Amino acid sequence: MEIIIEEFLIVAIIVYSLSMIYFYFKNKSKKYKNIPTIEMSYISKLYGIDISFIGLKKVQNDISIANSIIITIDLLLLYHTKSLIVGMILIAIATFLLIPICYHVLGKSYQKIMYRG
């Protein structure tokens, strides 16, 4: 069990770091600076969130955390299954369940911030 937790943390930190590097270079580019990512558009439209009210850096950080959790769980599922086909099926199911769950949690927390502030 400790090995799985260690693997989870290592992979999550690596994926989170890569995601933050992506946002860093995206913000540096003047061409793409004001274009929201798919995740930001999804959360803002579905939950009526104003990204500029919450703060772009906070939203990017939270999206990076959510994505790193999703990707890490997918990779660990693939790594710990014996069959590649079964692993791919598990990844597909897990991804289609985890994306709405993670973004729902983010959207609801942002709604609380918006209505409180």
N, C-alpha and C positions, 0 to 999 in steps of 0.2 A: 504494500500500500504506500509506503514511503517513497518507493521508486516512482510510482505513478504521479505522486504529488510533485516530486522533484522534476520529472519530465514535463509536467503541466506548467510549472513555474518557469522553467527554462525556455520552453517553446513560446509561452505567452509573452515573456519579456522580449524575446527576439522579434516576434510578430508585431508587438506594440512599438518597438523601436523602429522597425521598417515602416510602419504606418505613419509614425510621427515624422520620419524623414521625408516621406511622400508629401505630407501636408506642409512641411517646411519649404520644400522646393516649389510646391504649388503656390504658396503665398509669396515667394520671391518673384515668380513670373507675373509680370504686369498683365499679360494677356489673359491668364486664367484666374487672377486674384479674386474677382468678384463673382465668379461662376460657382454656384454651390455644387457639392458632390451629390451623387444619387441618394445617399443616405440622408443628407441634409434636406433635400427636396422632399423625400418621403416623409420625414418627421414633421417638417413644417406644414406640408399640405394636409396630412392625415390628422394631425393634432392641433392645427391652427397656431403654430409656434412662430414667433418672430425671432429669427436667428440673431439679428443684430441686437435685440434687447437682452438676450442671454449672454452673448459674447461669442465671437467666432472661435477664439482659442479654446474656450471651455467646451463648446460643442465638438470641435475637432478632437479634443482629448477624450471626451466621453465616447465618441464614435470609434476612436482607435482602441479604447478598452473593450468595447462591445465586440468589435471585429476580431480582436486578438483572442477573446474568449471563444468565439464561434470557430475560428480557424484552428485554435489549439485543440478543442474538443474533436473536431473533424480529423485532425492529424493523429491524435491519440487513438481514435476509433480505428482508423486505417492501420496504424502500427500494431495494435494489439489483436487484430483479427487474423485468423490463419489463412483465410481465402480472400483473394483480391476482389472477387465479385461480391462476396458478402460485405466486405469492407466498403466498397463503393455504394452499395445499396444502403448501408447504415449511414454513410456520410450524407447521401441525398436526403434521407429521412430526417436526420439530425439537423441539417442545414435549413430545410424547409420549416422545421419547428423552432429552431433557435433564433433565426432572423426576426420573425414577428414577435417573439417573446422579448428579446433584448431591446428591440426598438420600441416596443410597447412600454417597457419600463422607462426607457429614456423619455419618450413622449409624455408619459404621465408625470414624471418628475419635472419636466420643463413646464408643463401646464401649471403645476403647483407653484413654481417659481414665478411664472408670468402673472398669475392671479393674486399672488401674495405681494408682488412688487408693483 
